[in-house]
């Protein structure tokens, strides 16, 4: 897994856009006290469920790989 050039910024964008996507779909209402890790895991699972991103193999499923996958998704949004 190669790190993206601006992965932190892309992850922030992915969380912001993903939260808006989930709330617009009516499947989630995020609270201000929700941790970033909880948001990341929920958004990853939501995007996989909606077939917007491909799932990671079970043995590779971890918070850092979910972050990377969301950052990749965000990088494609800007294109």
Chimera marker file (.cmm) of the C-alpha trace (Angstrom):
<marker_set name="trace">
<marker id="1" x="0.000" y="0.000" z="0.000" r="1" g="1" b="0" radius="0.5"/>
<marker id="2" x="1.720" y="3.147" z="-1.163" r="1" g="1" b="0" radius="0.5"/>
<marker id="3" x="0.905" y="6.342" z="0.665" r="1" g="1" b="0" radius="0.5"/>
<marker id="4" x="-0.771" y="9.059" z="-1.361" r="1" g="1" b="0" radius="0.5"/>
<marker id="5" x="0.856" y="12.445" z="-1.754" r="1" g="1" b="0" radius="0.5"/>
<marker id="6" x="-1.740" y="14.293" z="0.348" r="1" g="1" b="0" radius="0.5"/>
<marker id="7" x="-3.473" y="11.394" z="2.095" r="1" g="1" b="0" radius="0.5"/>
<marker id="8" x="-4.431" y="13.316" z="5.252" r="1" g="1" b="0" radius="0.5"/>
<marker id="9" x="-6.248" y="16.021" z="3.315" r="1" g="1" b="0" radius="0.5"/>
<marker id="10" x="-7.935" y="13.427" z="1.110" r="1" g="1" b="0" radius="0.5"/>
<marker id="11" x="-9.091" y="11.515" z="4.194" r="1" g="1" b="0" radius="0.5"/>
<marker id="12" x="-10.609" y="14.690" z="5.657" r="1" g="1" b="0" radius="0.5"/>
<marker id="13" x="-12.398" y="15.284" z="2.359" r="1" g="1" b="0" radius="0.5"/>
<marker id="14" x="-13.619" y="11.670" z="2.286" r="1" g="1" b="0" radius="0.5"/>
<marker id="15" x="-15.023" y="11.977" z="5.815" r="1" g="1" b="0" radius="0.5"/>
<marker id="16" x="-16.757" y="15.265" z="5.036" r="1" g="1" b="0" radius="0.5"/>
<marker id="17" x="-18.249" y="14.067" z="1.729" r="1" g="1" b="0" radius="0.5"/>
<marker id="18" x="-19.055" y="10.619" z="3.116" r="1" g="1" b="0" radius="0.5"/>
<marker id="19" x="-20.863" y="12.061" z="6.137" r="1" g="1" b="0" radius="0.5"/>
<marker id="20" x="-22.972" y="14.241" z="3.865" r="1" g="1" b="0" radius="0.5"/>
<marker id="21" x="-23.663" y="11.240" z="1.602" r="1" g="1" b="0" radius="0.5"/>
<marker id="22" x="-24.782" y="9.051" z="4.527" r="1" g="1" b="0" radius="0.5"/>
<marker id="23" x="-26.967" y="11.751" z="6.034" r="1" g="1" b="0" radius="0.5"/>
<marker id="24" x="-28.570" y="12.565" z="2.663" r="1" g="1" b="0" radius="0.5"/>
<marker id="25" x="-29.348" y="8.878" z="2.188" r="1" g="1" b="0" radius="0.5"/>
<marker id="26" x="-30.988" y="8.899" z="5.617" r="1" g="1" b="0" radius="0.5"/>
<marker id="27" x="-28.994" y="5.963" z="6.957" r="1" g="1" b="0" radius="0.5"/>
<marker id="28" x="-27.021" y="7.821" z="9.630" r="1" g="1" b="0" radius="0.5"/>
<marker id="29" x="-27.037" y="10.923" z="11.777" r="1" g="1" b="0" radius="0.5"/>
<marker id="30" x="-23.530" y="11.702" z="13.004" r="1" g="1" b="0" radius="0.5"/>
<marker id="31" x="-23.119" y="13.271" z="16.430" r="1" g="1" b="0" radius="0.5"/>
<marker id="32" x="-20.368" y="15.787" z="17.208" r="1" g="1" b="0" radius="0.5"/>
<marker id="33" x="-18.942" y="13.388" z="19.798" r="1" g="1" b="0" radius="0.5"/>
<marker id="34" x="-18.515" y="10.502" z="17.296" r="1" g="1" b="0" radius="0.5"/>
<marker id="35" x="-14.842" y="9.649" z="16.954" r="1" g="1" b="0" radius="0.5"/>
<marker id="36" x="-13.076" y="9.929" z="13.617" r="1" g="1" b="0" radius="0.5"/>
<marker id="37" x="-12.292" y="6.202" z="13.739" r="1" g="1" b="0" radius="0.5"/>
<marker id="38" x="-15.989" y="5.354" z="14.147" r="1" g="1" b="0" radius="0.5"/>
<marker id="39" x="-16.864" y="7.607" z="11.208" r="1" g="1" b="0" radius="0.5"/>
<marker id="40" x="-14.140" y="6.048" z="9.063" r="1" g="1" b="0" radius="0.5"/>
<marker id="41" x="-15.297" y="2.503" z="9.773" r="1" g="1" b="0" radius="0.5"/>
<marker id="42" x="-18.968" y="3.345" z="9.175" r="1" g="1" b="0" radius="0.5"/>
<marker id="43" x="-18.249" y="5.242" z="5.950" r="1" g="1" b="0" radius="0.5"/>
<marker id="44" x="-16.030" y="2.451" z="4.635" r="1" g="1" b="0" radius="0.5"/>
<marker id="45" x="-18.755" y="-0.128" z="5.280" r="1" g="1" b="0" radius="0.5"/>
<marker id="46" x="-21.467" y="2.118" z="3.795" r="1" g="1" b="0" radius="0.5"/>
<marker id="47" x="-19.494" y="2.755" z="0.606" r="1" g="1" b="0" radius="0.5"/>
<marker id="48" x="-18.734" y="-0.960" z="0.234" r="1" g="1" b="0" radius="0.5"/>
<marker id="49" x="-22.421" y="-1.782" z="0.795" r="1" g="1" b="0" radius="0.5"/>
<marker id="50" x="-23.463" y="0.759" z="-1.854" r="1" g="1" b="0" radius="0.5"/>
<marker id="51" x="-20.779" y="-0.612" z="-4.201" r="1" g="1" b="0" radius="0.5"/>
<marker id="52" x="-19.004" y="2.738" z="-4.500" r="1" g="1" b="0" radius="0.5"/>
<marker id="53" x="-15.692" y="1.149" z="-3.459" r="1" g="1" b="0" radius="0.5"/>
<marker id="54" x="-14.450" y="-2.413" z="-3.635" r="1" g="1" b="0" radius="0.5"/>
<marker id="55" x="-14.095" y="-4.238" z="-0.318" r="1" g="1" b="0" radius="0.5"/>
<marker id="56" x="-10.728" y="-5.081" z="1.128" r="1" g="1" b="0" radius="0.5"/>
<marker id="57" x="-9.871" y="-8.748" z="1.723" r="1" g="1" b="0" radius="0.5"/>
<marker id="58" x="-10.811" y="-9.766" z="5.266" r="1" g="1" b="0" radius="0.5"/>
<marker id="59" x="-7.174" y="-10.344" z="6.265" r="1" g="1" b="0" radius="0.5"/>
<marker id="60" x="-6.257" y="-6.784" z="5.209" r="1" g="1" b="0" radius="0.5"/>
<marker id="61" x="-9.185" y="-5.099" z="6.968" r="1" g="1" b="0" radius="0.5"/>
<marker id="62" x="-7.791" y="-2.612" z="9.493" r="1" g="1" b="0" radius="0.5"/>
<marker id="63" x="-8.216" y="1.054" z="10.313" r="1" g="1" b="0" radius="0.5"/>
<marker id="64" x="-5.119" y="2.184" z="8.349" r="1" g="1" b="0" radius="0.5"/>
<marker id="65" x="-6.239" y="0.299" z="5.221" r="1" g="1" b="0" radius="0.5"/>
<marker id="66" x="-9.790" y="1.687" z="5.546" r="1" g="1" b="0" radius="0.5"/>
<marker id="67" x="-8.319" y="5.203" z="5.809" r="1" g="1" b="0" radius="0.5"/>
<marker id="68" x="-6.227" y="4.601" z="2.701" r="1" g="1" b="0" radius="0.5"/>
<marker id="69" x="-9.221" y="3.233" z="0.779" r="1" g="1" b="0" radius="0.5"/>
<marker id="70" x="-11.326" y="6.276" z="1.701" r="1" g="1" b="0" radius="0.5"/>
<marker id="71" x="-8.495" y="8.604" z="0.664" r="1" g="1" b="0" radius="0.5"/>
<marker id="72" x="-8.313" y="6.843" z="-2.705" r="1" g="1" b="0" radius="0.5"/>
<marker id="73" x="-12.078" y="7.268" z="-3.100" r="1" g="1" b="0" radius="0.5"/>
<marker id="74" x="-11.761" y="10.995" z="-2.316" r="1" g="1" b="0" radius="0.5"/>
<marker id="75" x="-8.914" y="11.390" z="-4.815" r="1" g="1" b="0" radius="0.5"/>
<marker id="76" x="-11.212" y="10.087" z="-7.559" r="1" g="1" b="0" radius="0.5"/>
<marker id="77" x="-13.967" y="12.524" z="-6.537" r="1" g="1" b="0" radius="0.5"/>
<marker id="78" x="-11.758" y="15.512" z="-7.317" r="1" g="1" b="0" radius="0.5"/>
<marker id="79" x="-10.972" y="14.301" z="-10.824" r="1" g="1" b="0" radius="0.5"/>
<link id1="1" id2="2" r="1" g="1" b="0" radius="0.2"/>
<link id1="2" id2="3" r="1" g="1" b="0" radius="0.2"/>
<link id1="3" id2="4" r="1" g="1" b="0" radius="0.2"/>
<link id1="4" id2="5" r="1" g="1" b="0" radius="0.2"/>
<link id1="5" id2="6" r="1" g="1" b="0" radius="0.2"/>
<link id1="6" id2="7" r="1" g="1" b="0" radius="0.2"/>
<link id1="7" id2="8" r="1" g="1" b="0" radius="0.2"/>
<link id1="8" id2="9" r="1" g="1" b="0" radius="0.2"/>
<link id1="9" id2="10" r="1" g="1" b="0" radius="0.2"/>
<link id1="10" id2="11" r="1" g="1" b="0" radius="0.2"/>
<link id1="11" id2="12" r="1" g="1" b="0" radius="0.2"/>
<link id1="12" id2="13" r="1" g="1" b="0" radius="0.2"/>
<link id1="13" id2="14" r="1" g="1" b="0" radius="0.2"/>
<link id1="14" id2="15" r="1" g="1" b="0" radius="0.2"/>
<link id1="15" id2="16" r="1" g="1" b="0" radius="0.2"/>
<link id1="16" id2="17" r="1" g="1" b="0" radius="0.2"/>
<link id1="17" id2="18" r="1" g="1" b="0" radius="0.2"/>
<link id1="18" id2="19" r="1" g="1" b="0" radius="0.2"/>
<link id1="19" id2="20" r="1" g="1" b="0" radius="0.2"/>
<link id1="20" id2="21" r="1" g="1" b="0" radius="0.2"/>
<link id1="21" id2="22" r="1" g="1" b="0" radius="0.2"/>
<link id1="22" id2="23" r="1" g="1" b="0" radius="0.2"/>
<link id1="23" id2="24" r="1" g="1" b="0" radius="0.2"/>
<link id1="24" id2="25" r="1" g="1" b="0" radius="0.2"/>
<link id1="25" id2="26" r="1" g="1" b="0" radius="0.2"/>
<link id1="26" id2="27" r="1" g="1" b="0" radius="0.2"/>
<link id1="27" id2="28" r="1" g="1" b="0" radius="0.2"/>
<link id1="28" id2="29" r="1" g="1" b="0" radius="0.2"/>
<link id1="29" id2="30" r="1" g="1" b="0" radius="0.2"/>
<link id1="30" id2="31" r="1" g="1" b="0" radius="0.2"/>
<link id1="31" id2="32" r="1" g="1" b="0" radius="0.2"/>
<link id1="32" id2="33" r="1" g="1" b="0" radius="0.2"/>
<link id1="33" id2="34" r="1" g="1" b="0" radius="0.2"/>
<link id1="34" id2="35" r="1" g="1" b="0" radius="0.2"/>
<link id1="35" id2="36" r="1" g="1" b="0" radius="0.2"/>
<link id1="36" id2="37" r="1" g="1" b="0" radius="0.2"/>
<link id1="37" id2="38" r="1" g="1" b="0" radius="0.2"/>
<link id1="38" id2="39" r="1" g="1" b="0" radius="0.2"/>
<link id1="39" id2="40" r="1" g="1" b="0" radius="0.2"/>
<link id1="40" id2="41" r="1" g="1" b="0" radius="0.2"/>
<link id1="41" id2="42" r="1" g="1" b="0" radius="0.2"/>
<link id1="42" id2="43" r="1" g="1" b="0" radius="0.2"/>
<link id1="43" id2="44" r="1" g="1" b="0" radius="0.2"/>
<link id1="44" id2="45" r="1" g="1" b="0" radius="0.2"/>
<link id1="45" id2="46" r="1" g="1" b="0" radius="0.2"/>
<link id1="46" id2="47" r="1" g="1" b="0" radius="0.2"/>
<link id1="47" id2="48" r="1" g="1" b="0" radius="0.2"/>
<link id1="48" id2="49" r="1" g="1" b="0" radius="0.2"/>
<link id1="49" id2="50" r="1" g="1" b="0" radius="0.2"/>
<link id1="50" id2="51" r="1" g="1" b="0" radius="0.2"/>
<link id1="51" id2="52" r="1" g="1" b="0" radius="0.2"/>
<link id1="52" id2="53" r="1" g="1" b="0" radius="0.2"/>
<link id1="53" id2="54" r="1" g="1" b="0" radius="0.2"/>
<link id1="54" id2="55" r="1" g="1" b="0" radius="0.2"/>
<link id1="55" id2="56" r="1" g="1" b="0" radius="0.2"/>
<link id1="56" id2="57" r="1" g="1" b="0" radius="0.2"/>
<link id1="57" id2="58" r="1" g="1" b="0" radius="0.2"/>
<link id1="58" id2="59" r="1" g="1" b="0" radius="0.2"/>
<link id1="59" id2="60" r="1" g="1" b="0" radius="0.2"/>
<link id1="60" id2="61" r="1" g="1" b="0" radius="0.2"/>
<link id1="61" id2="62" r="1" g="1" b="0" radius="0.2"/>
<link id1="62" id2="63" r="1" g="1" b="0" radius="0.2"/>
<link id1="63" id2="64" r="1" g="1" b="0" radius="0.2"/>
<link id1="64" id2="65" r="1" g="1" b="0" radius="0.2"/>
<link id1="65" id2="66" r="1" g="1" b="0" radius="0.2"/>
<link id1="66" id2="67" r="1" g="1" b="0" radius="0.2"/>
<link id1="67" id2="68" r="1" g="1" b="0" radius="0.2"/>
<link id1="68" id2="69" r="1" g="1" b="0" radius="0.2"/>
<link id1="69" id2="70" r="1" g="1" b="0" radius="0.2"/>
<link id1="70" id2="71" r="1" g="1" b="0" radius="0.2"/>
<link id1="71" id2="72" r="1" g="1" b="0" radius="0.2"/>
<link id1="72" id2="73" r="1" g="1" b="0" radius="0.2"/>
<link id1="73" id2="74" r="1" g="1" b="0" radius="0.2"/>
<link id1="74" id2="75" r="1" g="1" b="0" radius="0.2"/>
<link id1="75" id2="76" r="1" g="1" b="0" radius="0.2"/>
<link id1="76" id2="77" r="1" g="1" b="0" radius="0.2"/>
<link id1="77" id2="78" r="1" g="1" b="0" radius="0.2"/>
<link id1="78" id2="79" r="1" g="1" b="0" radius="0.2"/>
</marker_set>
